[in-house]
Structure formats: C-alpha cells, structure tokens
Amino acid sequence: MKTNFLFLLLLSFMTTEYLAAQPQRMFRISEDNDAFKLGQITDKAYTNGTRLEYFHRKKGESKSFVYSLMPEAGNESYNTLGWSIEQIMITPTDISRTVPEAGDYHYSGALFFTHGLQSANKARKLNLISEWVVGVMGPPSLAKETQIWVHELIGSPRPMGWDHQLSTDLLFNYNLKVEKGLANFYNFVEVVGGVQASAGTMLNGVSAYGVVKLAQHHSYFDDVVRQHSSDGKIKWYVIIKPTVDVILYNALLEGGFFSAHPTSLNSEVENGSGDLGRVGSRLDMGVGVAVGKFSLSLTQKAFSTLIDGLPEHNVGNITVGYAW
C-alpha cells in the first residue's frame, strides 16, 4: 500500500513537472513580401505585410462582451489568446508614376491591432478562431514612410505616388473561422475543411477553404503553441491550402467606410476594367519546422487578381517563432 502511494506521488510529480515544462507563450514575426516569391520579383498589388504576434494560453473564464463573441471548441479544448500588430501595403502596378493610372490598384496602407482566441479541440477535430481588429488606414498607418525607408535602405526604386493614397479612416472588424477535420490517414496526412466570415469597416466577406497537411509528431488540432515548439524532437509539416473568397467590401481597395469612396476603380483603362473582383481565389503552399523553442515556416501565396483585368499576384512569407 505504501509502495503504491509513493508510486502515485512520484507519477503525479513527474506529470506536473512535464506539464510545467510545456511552452505556455510564443512570440512570432511574420513577413509577407512579393520580393520573397518564386520567380520574377515584383512590387505591386498586395506588396508587403509585417506582423508581430504574442500568444499565451488562456486561463479561466472572461465575462466581457469582447469574449462573449470568442467561442471555445469544448471542455477539452486548448485555448490560446493572441495579440498582434500588423502593417500592410498595397501599391499600383507601376510605382514610378506620380499619379497612379485609373483602374489600377490605389496606394493603400493600414496599421491595426488584433486580439484573438484560437480554440482547438483535438478530440472533436474542431478549431474555432475568432478575432477583433481595430486600426487605421491612410497616412496615419505610416505605410508611405515605411516603404520609402525600406526602398532607400535596399536601393530599390522610390515609390512615387504615395501622396495619392486612400484617405484616413477607421478600421474595425470581427472575424470568425471554423475548421473541422474531414479525414486522417495514418496519423500523418490530415484533411480539413474551413469557413471564415468577416464583418466590419475593413472587410466584409466569406471564405471557404480546404487544408491538406502532412505533419510529424503533432496534430492540426493541437495547441497552437505546442505545434510551433518541440521537446527535443524535430517537428515538420507540409501544408496546401486552396481558398475561395466572396468579397462584399474591402476598404483597402475601395476606400474607407466613413470617407468618400474613390471613383478610379470604376474607370475603364487599357490594363483592366478597374472593378473590384468580388469572387477570388488563393493557394497557399508551405513548409515549417520546429526545433526546441524555435520555429520557422516558408510559404508561397498565389492570389487571383483583386481588380478585374489586372494580372494575378504572388507573395512569399517567412515566419519565425520562439516559444517559452
């Protein structure tokens, strides 16, 4: 009896120590840029997105209105809160023009904060990802200053038309994503289906997508911090994600919700009609690895045109994370 008690005590201690050793927090830096894409380097359309993220595991319940619209995936879910700041830039096809051509992309920049909850339920094969977004577009986003500074730093041509960027406006959005496991082969290949809805002054629309993920040592529905760290083993994955978007409104292409919308999107030009593409597609393909507390992923993102008649566009992404 005494031996059994000592064994249970030792087992409890080892379990506590193991759980305590699991990473509880993570910081990531993510960079989208069309200079990172495969093939010819360009500087147009969605040209850059820089994101700083901090994650930590959620403890206890929150009764505020903000959290009332951040659902959890069940009693056994891993719940991770995230905070981020992001700056994005959109530029015309020809950045040497001081006045962008009508029907082309506008110069457009945004700076915004995001607070979200990623709730993953491994038993139910279910992810619920919700987030609140608040920020600003236009000159206060500092997109002009940032891009000019970077281009001067690396010796690239100076973008000339930022004085004609879309006007200052408030960005406020709520986004909800639901992901469900559809199939699993040998605990190595996972097939997932997902939908996302977005509403607010930044983006209104819905998306449907599929995910095929080849992964070693972890599940797509595992804790987000655990997925990007390891206990000594090397974790890796390959992911393919096709998406179809239905866009009702996009402030960064059409102008702010509270400001006067520009008219050049409706102008007929040689390169394209200038009308916003309401139905679009996207294909993400990437690889990732986690070693100890560090993680790295490389992704290629191919977008259909955001404006009818203009060429399709690709960007590359590099994301580096540290968990503790």
VOBA-1610 file (N, C-alpha, C; in pm, whole numbers, padded with zeros to 5 digits, always signed):
BEGIN
Met+00083-00120+00000Met+00000+00000+00000Met+00086+00125+00000Lys+00188+00120+00086Lys+00279+00234+00096Lys+00355+00252-00035Thr+00391+00139-00098Thr+00464+00145-00226Thr+00378+00207-00335Asn+00250+00167-00338Asn+00158+00223-00437Asn+00141+00373-00419Phe+00131+00416-00292Phe+00116+00559-00264Phe+00237+00637-00311Leu+00358+00582-00284Leu+00480+00652-00327Leu+00490+00657-00479Phe+00445+00546-00544Phe+00448+00544-00691Phe+00355+00649-00750Leu+00233+00660-00694Leu+00136+00759-00742Leu+00186+00901-00717Leu+00251+00921-00604Leu+00306+01053-00572Leu+00415+01091-00671Leu+00503+00994-00702Leu+00611+01019-00797Leu+00554+01046-00936Leu+00452+00967-00976Leu+00389+00986-01107Leu+00325+01123-01116Ser+00257+01164-01009Ser+00194+01296-01007Ser+00297+01407-01020Phe+00408+01391-00951Phe+00515+01492-00956Phe+00574+01502-01096Met+00598+01385-01157Met+00657+01385-01291Met+00561+01447-01393Thr+00431+01417-01379Thr+00331+01474-01469Thr+00325+01625-01455Thr+00327+01673-01330Thr+00325+01817-01305Thr+00447+01886-01364Glu+00562+01824-01346Glu+00685+01881-01399Glu+00681+01884-01553Tyr+00626+01776-01613Tyr+00618+01771-01759Tyr+00528+01881-01813Leu+00409+01895-01747Leu+00316+01998-01793Leu+00374+02137-01774Ala+00445+02156-01662Ala+00504+02288-01635Ala+00611+02321-01738Ala+00676+02214-01791Ala+00783+02236-01887Ala+00730+02268-02026Gln+00601+02242-02051Gln+00544+02271-02181Gln+00539+02422-02204Pro+00574+02469-02324Pro+00569+02613-02351Pro+00428+02667-02332Gln+00419+02782-02269Gln+00291+02847-02245Gln+00272+02973-02327Arg+00379+03024-02385Arg+00375+03151-02458Arg+00457+03140-02586Met+00429+03228-02678Met+00504+03228-02804Met+00503+03368-02864Phe+00614+03405-02923Phe+00626+03530-02998Phe+00666+03495-03141Arg+00600+03561-03238Arg+00631+03535-03378Arg+00645+03665-03456Ile+00732+03662-03556Ile+00745+03769-03653Ile+00712+03710-03790Ser+00618+03772-03861Ser+00575+03721-03990Ser+00587+03832-04095Glu+00641+03796-04209Glu+00663+03894-04316Glu+00614+03839-04450Asp+00511+03905-04507Asp+00469+03882-04645Asp+00540+03983-04734Asn+00591+03936-04849Asn+00653+04032-04941Asn+00661+03969-05080Asp+00633+04048-05183Asp+00644+03994-05317Asp+00789+03984-05364Ala+00884+04029-05281Ala+01024+04003-05309Ala+01065+03861-05269Phe+00981+03795-05188Phe+01011+03660-05142Phe+00951+03551-05231Lys+00874+03590-05330Lys+00806+03489-05410Lys+00902+03421-05507Leu+00862+03302-05552Leu+00939+03232-05653Leu+00916+03301-05788Gly+01019+03306-05869Gly+01006+03371-06000Gly+01047+03517-05994Gln+00999+03595-06089Gln+01038+03735-06102Gln+00987+03818-05984Ile+01077+03897-05927Ile+01041+03985-05816Ile+00960+04103-05868Thr+00852+04136-05798Thr+00768+04249-05837Thr+00747+04339-05716Asp+00678+04451-05741Asp+00647+04545-05633Asp+00513+04609-05668Lys+00404+04534-05646Lys+00273+04583-05687Lys+00165+04509-05610Ala+00042+04560-05619Ala-00075+04499-05553Ala-00046+04483-05404Tyr-00087+04372-05345Tyr-00052+04348-05205Tyr+00097+04316-05201Thr+00175+04415-05160Thr+00320+04403-05175Thr+00393+04372-05045Asn+00332+04405-04929Asn+00402+04380-04802Asn+00303+04373-04685Gly+00332+04282-04594Gly+00257+04273-04469Gly+00350+04227-04359Thr+00365+04307-04255Thr+00453+04276-04142Thr+00368+04260-04017Arg+00387+04149-03946Arg+00301+04117-03832Arg+00386+04069-03715Leu+00364+04129-03598Leu+00426+04085-03472Leu+00317+04026-03385Glu+00339+03902-03334Glu+00234+03830-03262Glu+00285+03779-03127Tyr+00196+03781-03029Tyr+00225+03722-02897Tyr+00107+03633-02858Phe+00136+03509-02819Phe+00033+03413-02780Phe+00058+03366-02636His-00051+03342-02564His-00039+03276-02434His-00165+03197-02407Arg-00153+03090-02332Arg-00268+03005-02303Arg-00367+03075-02212Lys-00492+03064-02247Lys-00599+03129-02171Lys-00625+03054-02042Lys-00642+03131-01934Lys-00673+03073-01804Lys-00803+03133-01752Gly-00895+03048-01708Gly-01020+03095-01650Gly-01117+03144-01756Glu-01229+03199-01709Glu-01334+03248-01797Glu-01338+03400-01792Ser-01379+03459-01904Ser-01394+03605-01914Ser-01538+03636-01950Lys-01597+03732-01880Lys-01739+03762-01895Lys-01767+03884-01982Ser-01664+03951-02031Ser-01685+04075-02105Ser-01749+04048-02241Phe-01802+04154-02301Phe-01865+04144-02433Phe-01766+04096-02538Val-01642+04143-02529Val-01541+04104-02627Val-01528+03952-02631Tyr-01521+03888-02514Tyr-01501+03744-02509Tyr-01629+03666-02533Ser-01744+03731-02521Ser-01869+03661-02548Ser-01881+03621-02694Leu-01808+03688-02784Leu-01807+03654-02926Leu-01677+03586-02966Met-01611+03523-02868Met-01490+03445-02894Met-01512+03304-02839Pro-01585+03221-02913Pro-01629+03091-02861Pro-01514+02991-02847Glu-01536+02896-02755Glu-01442+02787-02734Glu-01495+02659-02797Ala-01406+02566-02827Ala-01440+02447-02904Ala-01482+02329-02816Gly-01506+02352-02687Gly-01549+02244-02599Gly-01468+02238-02472Asn-01510+02150-02381Asn-01447+02141-02249Asn-01302+02096-02254Glu-01266+02018-02354Glu-01130+01965-02363Glu-01042+02044-02460Ser-01082+02165-02492Ser-01009+02242-02592Ser-00886+02309-02534Tyr-00787+02331-02620Tyr-00671+02414-02589Tyr-00706+02556-02632Asn-00706+02649-02538Asn-00748+02786-02567Asn-00629+02881-02556Thr-00598+02946-02667Thr-00481+03033-02674Thr-00523+03172-02717Leu-00487+03271-02635Leu-00515+03411-02668Leu-00398+03468-02747Gly-00429+03555-02843Gly-00326+03616-02923Gly-00342+03766-02934Trp-00232+03836-02936Trp-00229+03981-02956Trp-00130+04008-03069Ser-00165+04098-03159Ser-00073+04127-03269Ser-00089+04270-03316Ile+00014+04318-03384Ile+00012+04445-03454Ile+00063+04418-03594Glu-00005+04477-03693Glu+00028+04446-03833Glu+00019+04572-03918Gln+00111+04583-04012Gln+00109+04690-04112Gln+00111+04627-04250Ile+00020+04671-04339Ile+00017+04617-04474Ile+00019+04731-04576Met+00066+04697-04696Met+00079+04796-04802Met+00027+04740-04933Ile-00042+04823-05008Ile-00087+04791-05143Ile-00042+04904-05234Thr+00016+04871-05349Thr+00066+04973-05441Thr+00021+04942-05584Pro+00021+05043-05672Pro-00016+05020-05813Pro+00087+04932-05883Thr+00054+04895-06006Thr+00143+04812-06087Thr+00272+04887-06122Asp+00261+05016-06145Asp+00377+05098-06181Asp+00400+05202-06072Ile+00500+05179-05986Ile+00523+05271-05874Ile+00608+05391-05915Ser+00648+05397-06043Ser+00726+05513-06088Ser+00636+05630-06125Arg+00506+05608-06141Arg+00413+05715-06175Arg+00380+05796-06051Thr+00385+05928-06063Thr+00347+06014-05950Thr+00196+06015-05929Val+00121+05994-06037Val-00024+05981-06027Val-00061+05843-06080Pro-00110+05753-05993Pro-00142+05617-06038Pro-00246+05618-06149Glu-00233+05523-06240Glu-00326+05512-06351Glu-00463+05470-06301Ala-00568+05532-06358Ala-00704+05496-06321Ala-00730+05349-06353Gly-00798+05281-06263Gly-00826+05140-06283Gly-00722+05047-06225Asp-00607+05103-06184Asp-00502+05024-06120Asp-00528+05021-05969Tyr-00445+04947-05898Tyr-00453+04949-05752Tyr-00421+05089-05701His-00488+05130-05595His-00452+05253-05525His-00333+05227-05434Tyr-00257+05333-05403Tyr-00169+05325-05288Tyr-00258+05318-05164Ser-00233+05218-05082Ser-00318+05197-04965Ser-00237+05133-04855Gly-00252+05184-04734Gly-00180+05129-04620Gly-00271+05118-04500Ala-00238+05024-04412Ala-00317+05005-04290Ala-00226+04963-04177Leu-00263+05006-04057Leu-00194+04967-03934Leu-00301+04930-03833Phe-00297+04807-03782Phe-00406+04765-03694Phe-00360+04665-03589Phe-00436+04660-03481Phe-00415+04566-03372Phe-00521+04456-03380Thr-00483+04335-03343Thr-00575+04222-03342Thr-00567+04150-03209His-00684+04117-03154His-00691+04033-03034His-00779+03913-03067Gly-00725+03794-03050Gly-00799+03676-03093Gly-00788+03559-02997Leu-00874+03461-03020Leu-00874+03336-02944Leu-00871+03220-03042Gln-00773+03133-03025Gln-00766+03010-03103Gln-00800+02894-03010Ser-00914+02832-03034Ser-00962+02723-02950Ser-00958+02594-03031Ala-00873+02500-02989Ala-00851+02376-03063Ala-00897+02258-02978Asn-00982+02175-03036Asn-01030+02056-02968Asn-00984+01934-03047Lys-00884+01866-02993Lys-00824+01753-03063Lys-00920+01636-03073Ala-01001+01614-02968Ala-01094+01501-02967Ala-01205+01520-03070Arg-01255+01642-03084Arg-01364+01671-03177Arg-01315+01709-03317Lys-01182+01720-03333Lys-01125+01764-03460Lys-01188+01896-03503Leu-01182+01993-03412Leu-01251+02120-03434Leu-01165+02236-03388Asn-01153+02338-03471Asn-01088+02464-03436Asn-01188+02578-03450Leu-01193+02665-03350Leu-01268+02790-03358Leu-01168+02903-03338Ile-01159+02991-03437Ile-01062+03100-03433Ile-01138+03231-03452Ser-01139+03314-03350Ser-01212+03441-03356Ser-01117+03555-03324Glu-01146+03673-03381Glu-01058+03786-03355Glu-01130+03918-03377Trp-01087+04015-03296Trp-01130+04154-03310Trp-01015+04233-03369Val-01047+04321-03463Val-00945+04403-03530Val-00983+04550-03515Val-00887+04633-03475Val-00909+04777-03467Val-00783+04848-03515Gly-00801+04949-03600Gly-00683+05018-03651Gly-00721+05135-03739Val-00629+05172-03827Val-00647+05289-03910Val-00586+05263-04047Met-00644+05323-04151Met-00585+05320-04284Met-00553+05462-04326Gly-00475+05475-04433Gly-00438+05607-04480Gly-00305+05653-04423Pro-00274+05784-04432Pro-00145+05836-04386Pro-00106+05799-04243Pro-00200+05792-04144Pro-00158+05754-04009Pro-00102+05613-03998Ser-00123+05529-04099Ser-00069+05393-04094Ser+00083+05390-04113Leu+00141+05502-04159Leu+00285+05515-04183Leu+00335+05419-04291Ala+00245+05370-04375Ala+00286+05280-04483Ala+00379+05352-04581Lys+00346+05478-04612Lys+00430+05557-04703Lys+00573+05567-04650Glu+00586+05610-04526Glu+00719+05630-04467Glu+00796+05498-04459Thr+00726+05391-04424Thr+00792+05262-04410Thr+00844+05211-04543Gln+00761+05216-04648Gln+00804+05163-04776Gln+00917+05247-04836Ile+00906+05378-04826Ile+01013+05463-04879Ile+01144+05436-04807Trp+01138+05423-04674Trp+01259+05396-04596Trp+01322+05262-04635Val+01241+05158-04649Val+01293+05027-04687Val+01353+05030-04826His+01286+05096-04921His+01339+05102-05057His+01471+05178-05062Glu+01484+05284-04983Glu+01611+05356-04976Glu+01720+05270-04914Leu+01681+05189-04815Leu+01777+05104-04744Leu+01834+04997-04835Ile+01750+04938-04921Ile+01795+04827-05006Ile+01827+04871-05148Gly+01812+05000-05175Gly+01848+05052-05307Gly+01746+05025-05415Ser+01618+05007-05378Ser+01512+04986-05477Ser+01456+05120-05522Pro+01389+05122-05638Pro+01329+05247-05686Pro+01230+05304-05585Arg+01227+05436-05574Arg+01139+05502-05479Arg+00994+05500-05530Pro+00900+05456-05450Pro+00759+05463-05491Pro+00714+05609-05493Met+00659+05654-05605Met+00639+05797-05627Met+00498+05848-05599Gly+00400+05760-05581Gly+00263+05808-05579Gly+00192+05803-05445Trp+00267+05792-05335Trp+00203+05778-05204Trp+00121+05900-05163Asp+00146+06016-05225Asp+00065+06134-05193Asp-00080+06116-05239His-00106+06014-05319His-00242+05987-05368His-00302+05862-05303Gln-00250+05826-05186Gln-00303+05707-05119Gln-00447+05729-05071Leu-00517+05622-05044Leu-00654+05630-04994Leu-00657+05703-04859Ser-00767+05770-04834Ser-00779+05861-04720Ser-00779+05789-04586Thr-00756+05868-04482Thr-00761+05818-04345Thr-00901+05770-04309Asp-00907+05654-04244Asp-01037+05603-04199Asp-01015+05501-04088Leu-01121+05475-04013Leu-01118+05380-03902Leu-01142+05238-03953Leu-01064+05145-03900Leu-01082+05005-03931Leu-01127+04931-03805Phe-01238+04861-03816Phe-01290+04781-03705Phe-01359+04659-03763Asn-01314+04541-03722Asn-01367+04419-03782Asn-01378+04306-03679Tyr-01471+04214-03708Tyr-01480+04089-03633Tyr-01472+03975-03733Asn-01382+03881-03706Asn-01361+03767-03796Asn-01379+03637-03719Leu-01446+03542-03780Leu-01468+03411-03717Leu-01436+03302-03819Lys-01356+03206-03774Lys-01315+03095-03860Lys-01350+02963-03789Val-01409+02871-03865Val-01445+02738-03814Val-01377+02634-03901Glu-01301+02544-03837Glu-01229+02439-03909Glu-01266+02302-03853Lys-01290+02206-03940Lys-01331+02072-03899Lys-01251+01967-03973Gly-01200+01869-03899Gly-01126+01760-03960Gly-01218+01671-04042Leu-01178+01639-04165Leu-01259+01557-04255Leu-01203+01416-04271Ala-01071+01403-04266Ala-01010+01272-04284Ala-00869+01273-04225Asn-00823+01154-04186Asn-00689+01139-04131Asn-00633+01006-04180Phe-00516+01010-04239Phe-00455+00889-04294Phe-00325+00859-04220Tyr-00326+00750-04145Tyr-00207+00700-04075Tyr-00149+00801-03976Asn-00235+00890-03923Asn-00189+00995-03831Asn-00074+01077-03890Phe-00075+01089-04021Phe+00031+01160-04091Phe-00024+01263-04188Val-00135+01230-04256Val-00198+01322-04352Val-00336+01359-04298Glu-00359+01488-04279Glu-00488+01538-04232Glu-00555+01621-04342Val-00686+01603-04357Val-00764+01682-04450Val-00868+01760-04368Val-00870+01890-04386Val-00952+01979-04304Val-01033+02070-04395Gly-01157+02097-04357Gly-01239+02195-04426Gly-01265+02314-04335Gly-01274+02433-04393Gly-01292+02553-04311Gly-01374+02660-04380Val-01438+02743-04300Val-01509+02861-04350Val-01472+02979-04260Gln-01472+03097-04318Gln-01443+03220-04243Gln-01542+03327-04284Ala-01590+03402-04186Ala-01678+03516-04210Ala-01615+03640-04149Ser-01620+03751-04221Ser-01562+03878-04174Ser-01665+03988-04191Ala-01677+04073-04088Ala-01774+04183-04093Ala-01716+04304-04021Gly-01734+04422-04082Gly-01687+04545-04020Gly-01655+04651-04123Thr-01575+04748-04083Thr-01540+04859-04172Thr-01414+04834-04252Met-01349+04719-04229Met-01227+04685-04303Met-01255+04585-04414Leu-01326+04479-04381Leu-01353+04373-04478Leu-01485+04306-04446Asn-01569+04292-04548Asn-01692+04213-04538Asn-01686+04104-04643Gly-01702+03978-04599Gly-01699+03869-04695Gly-01697+03735-04627Val-01699+03631-04708Val-01692+03494-04658Val-01591+03418-04743Ser-01531+03317-04681Ser-01433+03234-04750Ser-01458+03089-04716Ala-01428+03002-04811Ala-01432+02857-04788Ala-01298+02801-04835Tyr-01243+02708-04757Tyr-01111+02657-04792Tyr-01094+02513-04745Gly-00995+02449-04802Gly-00955+02316-04760Gly-00809+02316-04722Val-00770+02226-04636Val-00632+02214-04593Val-00589+02068-04603Val-00476+02045-04666Val-00411+01915-04663Val-00277+01935-04594Lys-00258+01865-04483Lys-00137+01885-04404Lys-00069+01751-04377Leu+00058+01744-04413Leu+00144+01632-04379Leu+00228+01675-04261Ala+00216+01607-04150Ala+00283+01654-04029Ala+00341+01538-03950Gln+00449+01565-03880Gln+00515+01466-03796Gln+00511+01513-03651His+00464+01426-03562His+00468+01448-03417His+00363+01545-03365His+00269+01592-03446His+00164+01678-03390His+00043+01681-03482Ser-00070+01722-03426Ser-00196+01727-03498Ser-00229+01871-03537Tyr-00307+01886-03644Tyr-00356+02017-03685Tyr-00443+02080-03576Phe-00504+01996-03492Phe-00595+02044-03388Phe-00529+02045-03250Asp-00398+02049-03248Asp-00324+02058-03123Asp-00313+02204-03080Asp-00266+02227-02960Asp-00242+02361-02907Asp-00148+02437-03001Val-00182+02562-03032Val-00106+02639-03131Val+00038+02662-03086Val+00061+02681-02955Val+00198+02700-02907Val+00276+02569-02920Arg+00212+02458-02884Arg+00279+02328-02892Arg+00312+02291-03036Gln+00228+02332-03130Gln+00255+02300-03270Gln+00383+02364-03321His+00419+02477-03261His+00536+02551-03310His+00652+02546-03212Ser+00660+02436-03137Ser+00773+02411-03049Ser+00785+02260-03035Ser+00896+02213-02976Ser+00916+02069-02960Ser+00994+02042-02832Asp+00987+01917-02789Asp+01056+01875-02667Asp+01188+01807-02699Gly+01251+01849-02804Gly+01378+01790-02845Gly+01371+01723-02980Lys+01251+01670-03014Lys+01232+01612-03145Lys+01213+01723-03249Ile+01250+01695-03370Ile+01228+01790-03479Ile+01087+01768-03533Lys+01006+01871-03529Lys+00873+01866-03588Lys+00877+01935-03725Trp+00805+01879-03820Trp+00799+01942-03951Trp+00660+01920-04010Tyr+00626+02003-04106Tyr+00499+01985-04175Tyr+00507+02044-04316Val+00418+01994-04401Val+00394+02048-04534Val+00246+02075-04545Ile+00208+02192-04596Ile+00067+02229-04599Ile+00028+02286-04734Ile-00092+02249-04781Ile-00151+02303-04903Ile-00291+02352-04868Lys-00322+02477-04903Lys-00449+02536-04862Lys-00509+02618-04976Pro-00603+02560-05053Pro-00677+02638-05153Pro-00797+02709-05089Thr-00825+02831-05134Thr-00932+02913-05076Thr-01012+02981-05186Val-01142+02991-05165Val-01230+03072-05249Val-01291+03182-05164Asp-01281+03307-05209Asp-01329+03423-05135Asp-01446+03489-05207Val-01545+03529-05131Val-01651+03616-05181Val-01640+03747-05104Ile-01606+03855-05175Ile-01576+03984-05112Ile-01691+04081-05138Leu-01754+04125-05031Leu-01861+04224-05043Leu-01807+04366-05035Tyr-01700+04383-04956Tyr-01642+04517-04939Tyr-01501+04502-04885Asn-01407+04578-04942Asn-01269+04578-04896Asn-01222+04723-04892Ala-01207+04779-04772Ala-01174+04920-04755Ala-01040+04956-04816Leu-00944+04863-04816Leu-00810+04893-04865Leu-00802+04898-05017Leu-00910+04855-05083Leu-00918+04864-05228Leu-01021+04965-05274Glu-01127+04983-05195Glu-01239+05068-05237Glu-01245+05202-05165Gly-01168+05220-05061Gly-01176+05340-04981Gly-01245+05313-04849Gly-01218+05397-04750Gly-01269+05376-04616Gly-01420+05383-04606Phe-01472+05319-04503Phe-01617+05310-04482Phe-01679+05446-04455Phe-01606+05533-04384Phe-01661+05663-04344Phe-01616+05777-04435Ser-01524+05752-04527Ser-01476+05857-04616Ser-01536+05838-04754Ala-01521+05940-04838Ala-01574+05932-04974Ala-01496+05827-05052His-01566+05737-05119His-01500+05632-05194His-01443+05689-05324Pro-01322+05645-05363Pro-01263+05694-05489Pro-01341+05643-05609Thr-01327+05712-05720Thr-01402+05675-05840Thr-01316+05602-05942Ser-01184+05602-05925Ser-01099+05546-06030Ser-01113+05397-06046Leu-01165+05328-05943Leu-01185+05184-05956Leu-01287+05152-06065Asn-01372+05246-06097Asn-01476+05221-06196Asn-01440+05276-06334Ser-01317+05323-06348Ser-01275+05381-06475Ser-01224+05272-06569Glu-01259+05283-06696Glu-01212+05187-06795Glu-01072+05229-06841Val-00976+05137-06831Val-00840+05164-06877Val-00794+05045-06960Glu-00680+05064-07025Glu-00630+04960-07115Glu-00596+04832-07039Asn-00539+04843-06920Asn-00493+04725-06848Asn-00606+04646-06784Gly-00718+04709-06751Gly-00826+04638-06684Gly-00945+04727-06663Ser-01055+04667-06621Ser-01180+04742-06605Ser-01180+04829-06482Gly-01096+04794-06382Gly-01093+04870-06259Gly-01197+04827-06159Asp-01283+04731-06191Asp-01385+04684-06097Asp-01323+04585-05999Leu-01365+04595-05874Leu-01316+04504-05772Leu-01367+04363-05800Gly-01276+04266-05796Gly-01316+04127-05814Gly-01388+04076-05690Arg-01517+04049-05702Arg-01597+04008-05586Arg-01577+03862-05551Val-01536+03782-05646Val-01507+03640-05620Val-01362+03615-05658Gly-01285+03565-05564Gly-01144+03543-05590Gly-01098+03409-05534Ser-00974+03375-05562Ser-00917+03250-05514Ser-00775+03273-05467Arg-00728+03177-05390Arg-00593+03188-05335Arg-00542+03047-05309Leu-00412+03026-05328Leu-00350+02898-05299Leu-00224+02921-05217Asp-00223+02866-05095Asp-00106+02872-05007Asp-00038+02736-05005Met+00093+02736-05020Met+00173+02614-05009Met+00296+02645-04926Gly+00317+02566-04820Gly+00427+02600-04733Gly+00487+02481-04661Val+00601+02505-04599Val+00669+02406-04516Val+00707+02474-04386Gly+00714+02396-04279Gly+00752+02451-04149Gly+00829+02350-04068Val+00908+02400-03974Val+00986+02314-03887Val+00994+02378-03749Ala+00995+02295-03645Ala+01013+02342-03508Ala+01122+02259-03442Val+01218+02327-03380Val+01327+02260-03309Val+01340+02328-03173Gly+01305+02254-03067Gly+01309+02313-02934Gly+01210+02428-02924Lys+01257+02544-02886Lys+01172+02660-02867Lys+01154+02743-02994Phe+01224+02706-03101Phe+01225+02788-03221Phe+01145+02721-03334Ser+01083+02805-03418Ser+01010+02755-03533Ser+01033+02846-03653Leu+01022+02788-03771Leu+01040+02861-03896Leu+00946+02804-03999Ser+00878+02891-04075Ser+00795+02845-04185Ser+00819+02933-04308Leu+00808+02870-04425Leu+00821+02938-04554Leu+00698+02904-04636Thr+00629+03007-04687Thr+00503+02986-04758Thr+00499+03070-04885Gln+00441+03012-04990Gln+00413+03084-05113Gln+00261+03102-05124Lys+00217+03226-05152Lys+00075+03259-05160Lys+00045+03314-05298Ala-00041+03244-05371Ala-00080+03286-05506Ala-00223+03337-05502Phe-00244+03465-05540Phe-00375+03528-05538Phe-00427+03546-05680Ser-00556+03524-05699Ser-00618+03571-05822Ser-00621+03724-05815Thr-00645+03789-05927Thr-00644+03935-05927Thr-00751+03991-05834Leu-00715+04097-05764Leu-00810+04165-05675Leu-00892+04268-05750Ile-00845+04307-05870Ile-00917+04402-05956Ile-00928+04339-06094Asp-01049+04334-06147Asp-01075+04267-06274Asp-00985+04321-06385Gly-00925+04229-06459Gly-00844+04266-06574Gly-00697+04283-06544Leu-00659+04298-06417Leu-00518+04309-06382Leu-00459+04171-06356Pro-00326+04157-06364Pro-00264+04024-06352Pro-00282+03964-06212Glu-00271+03831-06207Glu-00267+03762-06078Glu-00138+03800-06006His-00131+03767-05878His-00018+03815-05799His+00023+03711-05696Asn+00153+03702-05669Asn+00208+03609-05570Asn+00291+03685-05467Val+00292+03635-05345Val+00383+03684-05243Val+00439+03564-05169Gly+00553+03585-05106Gly+00613+03483-05020Gly+00605+03527-04876Asn+00609+03431-04784Asn+00604+03461-04641Asn+00715+03388-04567Ile+00775+03459-04472Ile+00870+03399-04378Ile+00820+03429-04237Thr+00806+03327-04155Thr+00761+03344-04017Thr+00859+03274-03923Val+00903+03347-03823Val+00995+03295-03722Val+00930+03306-03586Gly+00933+03198-03506Gly+00869+03199-03375Gly+00962+03151-03265Tyr+00932+03194-03142Tyr+01005+03150-03023Tyr+00902+03124-02912Ala+00903+03004-02856Ala+00808+02965-02752Ala+00881+02942-02621Trp+00812+02975-02509Trp+00873+02951-02378Trp+00766+02924-02273
//
